[in-house]
Amino acid sequence: MQFGRSRSRKRWKLEETEEKKPEAAEAEATDAAREADEAGAADASGAADANEAADEAESAGEAGEASETGGETPVPPVQPNPAEPDWKDQYARLMADFDNFKKRTARDREDTYRFAEADILGDILPTVDNLALALEKAEDAENPFVKGVKLVYDSLLKSLKDHGAEPFDSVGKDLDTERMEAIAHLPSEDVEEGKVSIESKKGWMLKDKVLRAAQVVVSSGKPG
């Protein structure tokens, strides 16, 4: 009977020992991991201390160089990134171009308004020339018909002037190739050489531009 109890007690102790084996192995593994973490932390701390010491040594070297030269350590200027555009410069250029465009457009529009009637006025000039020639050849200025022609002629001259078209005189003046067209050179008793002696067709200006050039004869001097 006692032998049976003793055998049961041994078996219980054996089972208890076998149950404790995994717990002991787990505890040993935990201790080993803790030791490894402490060792890694010590290594990291040593590396940080080494880096800090190197930085201090470099700072001390730069301070020594600055003290030897007697000035502060130069700070390199910030270089602009070449890939980044200069927005302020581009904006200024764009505004200048736009301002020039507005001025040019306004000037072109003004010229268009000012000289839009040039073709029409130019077509009227031959009629004015014919009326002037008719009045010049009229024998009786008091004739009612001649007076009627004179009224039409004066009315046309007024309309042309209202639109900025006016005739200019050429006789006795130097030849102006911008406003006059020389059709001949003839001797003249009264006009010196190089000046206009005869105006065969009157010239006209439209504001500051030539509407029609005058056709003139230029004196070649006194006949020899």
Secondary structure, DSSP 8 states (H G I E B T S, - for coil): -HHHHHHHHHHHHHHHHHHHHHHHHHHHHHHHHHHHHHHHHHHHHHHHHHHHHHHHHHHHHHHHHHHHHTS----------TTS--HHHHHHHHHHHHHHHHHHHHHHHHHHHHHTTHHHHHHHHHHHHHHHHHHHH-S-TTSHHHHHHHHHHHHHHHHHHHTTEEEE--TTSB--TTTEEEEEEE--SSS-TTBEEEEEE-EEEETTEEEE-EEEEEE--S--
